[in-house]
Amino acid sequence: MKRASKACVCCRARKVRCDVLQTGLPCTKCRADGFDCSVRERKKRRRKAEAGGTSSSAIPNTIPGSGSLPHHVALHQIPHYPFFRDFNNGNDRASRIRPKGQSIRLPPSICCESSDRESDDLQFLRHRGALDLPPRPFLEEFVSTYFTVFHPFFPIVDKPAFLKQYRESDEVAILSGRGPSLLLLQAIVFTASASVQNEVLDQLNFPSRKQARKVLHRRIRYLYDFDYEHDGITTIQALLLMSHYYPSMVEQKHTWFWAQQATGLAQGAGLHRDPGPVPQRKLWARIWWACLCRDRLIALGTGRPMHINSLDCSVPMLTTADLAEEGDDDNDRQVKAIFIEFARLCQYMEGVLSLPNNVTAAANSLPDQIALCETTLDRWLENLVPEAQRRDARETRDTCALYRAVLHMIYNIVVITLHQSYNVLGETRTQVPLPRVQAAAEDSTGLAMDLIQLDLVMLSPTICVTAILPPLIIHLLCLRFNSQRSIGPSDTYHYDNCMAFLQQLGDIYWHASFYHEFFELAASPQGQPNSMRDHDPLVAFLSDNLPAKLPSSNRPTEPHVREEGSVVSKVSKDRAANAAHHVASESHLTVTDAASGAPPTGDTSASEDGNGDFLGYLAGPFEDWLEDLGYFHNSFPSA
């Protein structure tokens, strides 16, 4: 077979026949294998090609059906990527150096599967409503509410690019993939449903805001479960928005599940590493810091371990330039400045959340660790930018006042969590909270009252539920500590204000209504679990909302079915023991430990047959029970 007079670099390195003269760039083999195709220019006779010569194609050729991955993402996501890169470029070492940020083209077998979807999958998604979008006028309301209320404090979407695509596309274009991502758009609609006007939900025939959020969240789940979206960054964005949902105590895929999925994909894409000067750097940094914020808040609200270790991350702290977007007004810029301080607080929060709960682990180092965390938090507070500093919230009614209050409420929780560590150092328990803990709780209550007076509760994000629970429990502890004397309206002022704030949040978020009802029963004389009683409304309420049976892994094996008719007043021993085991194990305490304040023993049995009564968890001093979960509230996650 006659040798070709000219061959591309790749075919020359593989020693295969090349038809680049007949077909042009790329040749048939490079097109089939997905390699960059370039021809090295011939020099004059007897002169070797210069080692530093560049290829004739500065940008990789687009291959129909293949995906485009930035170099930084491919480095973290594709196994043995350096081998493919070097093999693709042949023996020319100079051509192996690809500029940072330049995209690569790989065959579908390496990058991703074909975007063709099975017709039965689409039929199922259409039947379940996952492909349904609100009519355009209502969709405009959702998108506008999202970018006005939620986006500035959680800027994970490229607003100018998204809005440009959205405005140039109709529903047909979106469903055919020629507009913005349907998965991301559905996630935006879900997120905005917490704040959009009630009239919009009424005209869409949703009976309540909570029901609307349930339906809209289910649509995103179907799209995610069926791998409708192939772009990794878009999927991470949608998962982060999905994590702002807590539907019930028996749901296995809670807020932490979706946040963990987002974090895992982000780390797989290399977003936790500084990619250098690439065009997507700002967006990737915003997405990564949003992952870290969700990780820290969920750990703070649930007592679960953190998934992100700061030692593995090299992404620098966000700046105002990273968050600046076309079309921002003064309010957007102020909220984004508050978000930067919020991200910094979440970064410092890691030290507080990492403090050992057992003094035997580091008896000598724990006081120094607590003091260091306290100093760090004080310096953070002293060095806040003007936009994030405390001011009279009644001066303005805007999202700046809302997120400024949220920032300081979360700070107060971190302070409360930090000072709970002092109980680990003491030999005796103190049922009355420390003075600084009480001051932090009262400050959060005042911030919550400001939001009520400004009518901003309806715009509050789900983390406000996390922010109000510790102050509420502390006020209840103080009330019960002073129960020897008569309690007047002035004594219950802070507790009542927290309950009012929680009640308004309950109109939006399911877990807020759950906690409001729980603490109403806990504070009532009939609901105080100080003794073993059958017809206890508090016990009935918990048994009706917590998982019925759990295996040794403390995870539900089947959905809990609520019994028909009135609230159950008495629970069988088997069911009660399993429920008590779940509650106690989530807070790292046994049934007996939770009532007595004793250290964890790892034994959850309360009787000889191993089936303790659910009331045993609530028996004993109620103050000890509240204090065990009062600061970390592990038993009932709130993030």
Disulfide bonds with the S-S distance in Angstrom:
none
